[in-house]
């Protein structure tokens, strides 16, 4: 029973740390880019778009479709980076808990 008590304490501690991490994710900002950095998208740790930067040379009406594609690519690049950053933080948080393979947090 002693081990069960310790495990429950570890789970509770992890839940507290997870709640703290989720609060801090709003402050995390990650930028993705496309077009050799001519389009940049910045997301927070909750995958919310915070800002877009577009090199003025791209703002040509005849090139609207290219610009649209670059914006989508930059946002997807930023999202991939946010997901990797969040996964790294969760792995660091749950490292000692011994969760089964494929078990993902936060739920």
C-alpha positions as CSV (number, residue, x, y, z in Angstrom):
1,X,0.0,0.0,0.0
2,X,2.9,2.3,0.6
3,X,3.8,2.2,-3.1
4,X,0.2,3.1,-4.1
5,X,0.4,6.1,-1.8
6,X,3.6,7.2,-3.4
7,X,2.3,6.7,-6.9
8,X,-0.9,8.7,-6.1
9,X,1.3,11.6,-4.7
10,X,3.4,11.5,-7.9
11,X,0.3,11.6,-10.0
12,X,-1.1,14.6,-8.0
13,X,2.3,16.4,-8.3
14,X,2.3,15.8,-12.0
15,X,-1.2,17.1,-12.3
16,X,-0.2,20.3,-10.5
17,X,2.9,20.7,-12.7
18,X,0.8,20.0,-15.9
19,X,-1.7,22.7,-14.8
20,X,1.2,25.2,-14.3
21,X,2.7,24.2,-17.7
22,X,-0.6,24.8,-19.5
23,X,-0.9,28.2,-18.0
24,X,2.7,29.0,-19.2
25,X,1.9,27.7,-22.8
26,X,-0.1,30.9,-23.5
27,X,3.2,32.9,-22.9
28,X,5.2,30.6,-25.2
29,X,5.6,32.1,-28.7
30,X,7.1,30.2,-31.6
31,X,7.6,31.5,-35.1
32,X,7.5,29.6,-38.4
33,X,8.5,30.9,-41.7
34,X,8.3,30.3,-45.4
35,X,9.6,31.9,-48.6
36,X,13.1,32.2,-47.1
37,X,11.7,34.1,-44.2
38,X,9.6,36.5,-46.3
39,X,6.5,35.3,-44.5
40,X,6.5,34.6,-40.7
41,X,3.7,33.4,-38.5
42,X,3.9,33.4,-34.7
43,X,1.7,31.1,-32.6
44,X,1.5,30.7,-28.9
45,X,1.7,27.4,-27.1
46,X,-2.0,26.9,-27.5
47,X,-1.7,27.1,-31.3
48,X,-3.4,30.5,-31.4
49,X,-2.1,32.7,-34.2
50,X,-0.6,35.9,-32.6
51,X,0.9,37.7,-35.6
52,X,1.8,37.5,-39.3
53,X,4.7,39.4,-40.8
54,X,4.9,39.7,-44.6
55,X,7.8,41.2,-46.5
56,X,6.4,44.2,-48.4
57,X,8.0,43.0,-51.7
58,X,5.4,40.1,-51.7
59,X,2.4,42.4,-51.6
60,X,1.7,42.4,-55.3
61,X,-1.9,41.9,-56.4
62,X,-0.9,39.5,-59.2
63,X,1.0,37.4,-56.7
64,X,-1.9,37.0,-54.2
65,X,-2.1,33.2,-54.6
66,X,1.6,32.7,-54.0
67,X,1.3,34.9,-50.9
68,X,-1.6,32.9,-49.6
69,X,0.3,29.7,-50.0
70,X,3.3,31.2,-48.2
71,X,1.1,32.3,-45.3
72,X,-0.4,28.8,-45.0
73,X,3.1,27.2,-45.1
74,X,4.4,29.6,-42.4
75,X,1.5,28.9,-40.1
76,X,1.9,25.1,-40.5
77,X,5.7,25.5,-39.9
78,X,5.0,27.4,-36.6
79,X,2.3,24.8,-35.6
80,X,4.8,22.0,-36.1
81,X,7.3,23.8,-33.9
82,X,4.8,24.5,-31.2
83,X,3.7,20.8,-31.1
84,X,7.4,19.7,-30.8
85,X,8.0,22.3,-28.0
86,X,4.9,21.2,-26.1
87,X,5.7,17.5,-26.5
88,X,9.3,18.2,-25.2
89,X,7.9,20.0,-22.2
90,X,5.4,17.2,-21.5
91,X,8.1,14.5,-21.8
92,X,10.3,16.4,-19.4
93,X,7.4,16.7,-17.0
94,X,6.4,13.0,-17.1
95,X,9.9,11.6,-17.5
96,X,10.0,9.8,-14.2
97,X,6.4,8.5,-14.2
98,X,6.9,5.6,-16.6
99,X,3.9,6.1,-18.7
100,X,3.1,3.4,-21.3
101,X,4.4,4.0,-24.9
102,X,2.0,6.1,-27.0
103,X,0.2,7.5,-23.9
104,X,-0.1,11.2,-24.6
105,X,-0.6,14.1,-22.2
106,X,-2.3,16.5,-21.9
107,X,-5.4,14.4,-22.4
